[in-house]
Amino acid sequence: MNKTRASGRTVGGFRTLSLQAPAVTLLLLWMLVPLGMTLWFSLQRYNLLMPGMTGFAGLENYEYLLTDPALWKSMGNTLLLVGWVLVITVVGGTLLAVLFQQEFPGRGVARVLAISPFFVMPTVSALVWKNMMMHPSNGVLAWLAESIGLPALDWFSSLPLTSIVIIVAWQWLPFALLILLTAMQSLDDDQVEAARMDGAGPVAIFFFITLPHLKRAISVVIMIEMIFLLTVFAEIFVTTSGGPGLATTNLAYLIYIRALLDFDVGTASAGGVIAIILANIVAIFLVRMVAKNLES
Amino acid sequence: MTTVRNKQLSSTPNAGLATATQAPGRPLVTTVNTKRLLLTALGWVVAGTIFFPIFWMVLTGFKTEAAAIADPSLIFSPTLDSYIEVQQRADYFKFAMNSVVVAFGSTLLALLIAIPSAYSMAFLPTKRTKGTLLWMLSTKMLPPVGVLVPIYLLFRDFGLLDTRTGLTIVYTLMNLPIVVWMLYTFFKDLPKDILEAGRMDGASTFQEVIFLLMPLTLPGIASTGLLSVILSWNEAFWSLNLTSSQAAPLTAYIASFSSPEGLFWAKLSAASTMAIAPILVFGWLTQKQMVRGLTFGAVK
């Protein structure tokens, strides 16, 4: 028995290696090559429009970027966008999860409708909101405002960042709902029942039983959303193109402008490095939490 | 899906019991009914509000262009003109075809690479397995915009810009960690004895995977595949930056409607409806299992 197990392990070790090799090698290449190149380019003078100007730039690109007011404006926009969308989706998602956990006729259909926006491609949802919902004269919101006697709002020129927040939150609210609803299924019914017997009202049950139970799921939602929200792109690309001015330019969009519109590879790469650092600060916590889960 | 139903069944008597014990003096039936009515109304209003933009888009697709920009109205004579016109513009099919080829191609590739890997992680775990899994998750944390420049330049140098091959490669690698993770969680649920029995009968690893593992975990593999299709189909960052005309998928096609002179709402709606309909259905079918993949098993 011992002998077979021992030999099985060595064979297993070899098999493991050969079976995992394709996935691991590809991901390693996918991660290391572009990462290395981004780091390298960020230290180079490299503009596709000025082929003559090349060479080592040291930290020049970072200096140029860090003294550019556009970077700080876009960082601010990124944080505002991420922050607001997180607040809306987490608070809204929790409340919705509680609502859709209750029983009512047609709950299954209502749930499906409520999570649907998550499956809509970002370019479609952005354009539907931009044209059919938020259009200043023909949009549904304008019509609603006018029918209750309010002036119609030109969303994208008067509240550009808010408009983007609304669109992105609409896409991610269903994600929070889906995750939290799933987490809610593992809530112990007997515990809730016992609390109710002891005279706890629905509010007390929510704060002392439901919310603590959802804590972990909520933090997973926050971290996963953060990773995606830090680099929101398509919604800005098809609605405002970062404008008016820099009002809706986030870090991702700024890098896009520098790289593919200004052809300034060096500065864009420096921006990329900053984006990677920001994402990794979040990622460390997420990876840690998932690791804890793997052990149990 | 079954768990939801079980839950519903099991919590019904409890809820009735609770109300009964809580309010012994009050007229029981009416309180329960008003509460239930309010809850139902609230649930439906909230769900309807969230779904409204999609509903409105589908509706607008059946309007004429004139009706589409007129005052919002539910009453109109439905027409298929926009659908016909969008279909007739030959390019719609090109974009749709690109979406199909790239989404399904990258999914098949990802499954092909991930199944052996997930198999070995689930059934032949070593000390390094956990580390490898976490490292795979961490590659997902690299924001695409951070590596946009090198990928763009590499693609340019290798002639992959605006090709389906290029986009397929990117999507395969983008989804590979999620696919490995999801398959791993499904494989781990399979009793080890079954594969053990196959091995006793002299099955090779290859036969074990093809004839035992895959048929037994087919629902899991299918929902993993569907999630990968959904994510690739809806991906917009790489498709907008790496394609222009030849390989552009539907995300890019829809984005072309954003130009100010392209205010054709009915056509935009018809094209959008066709672009999201299959994915919406896939999403509805796999929502339960998707949570596993999207949260890397941290929420079950």
Interface residues (C-beta under 8 A of the other chain):
Chain A: G12 G13 R15 T16 L19 Q20 P22 A23 V24 L26 L27 W30 M31 V33 P34 L35 M37 T38 F41 L96 L99 F100 Q102 E103 F104 P105 G106 R107 G108 V109 A110 R111 V112 L113 A114 I115 S116 P117 F118 F119 V120 M121 P122 T123 V124 S125 A126 L127 V128 W129 K130 N131 M132 M133 N138 V140 W143 W170 L173 P174 F175 L178 I179 T182 A183 Q185 S186 D189 E193 R196 M197 R216 A217 V220 I224 I227 L230 T231 F233 A234 F237 V238 T239 L251 A252 I255 Y256 A259 L260 V265 A268 S269 G271 G272 V273 A275 I276 L278 A279 N280 V282 A283 L286 V287 M289 V290 A291 N293 L294 E295
Chain B: T3 V4 K7 Q8 S10 S11 T12 N14 A15 A18 T21 Q22 R36 L39 T40 L42 G43 W44 V46 A47 G48 I50 F51 F52 P53 I54 W56 M57 T60 I69 A70 D71 P72 I113 A114 P116 S117 Y119 S120 M121 L124 T126 T129 K130 T132 L133 L134 M136 L137 S138 T139 K140 M141 L142 P143 P144 V145 G146 V147 L148 V149 P150 I151 Y152 L153 L154 T172 L173 L176 P177 V180 T205 I230 W233 N234 A236 F237 L240 N241 L250 T251 A252 I254 A255 F257 S258 L263 W265 L268 S269 S272 A275 I276 I279 L280 F282 G283 W284 Q287 K288 M290 V291 L294 T295 F296 G297 A298 V299 K300
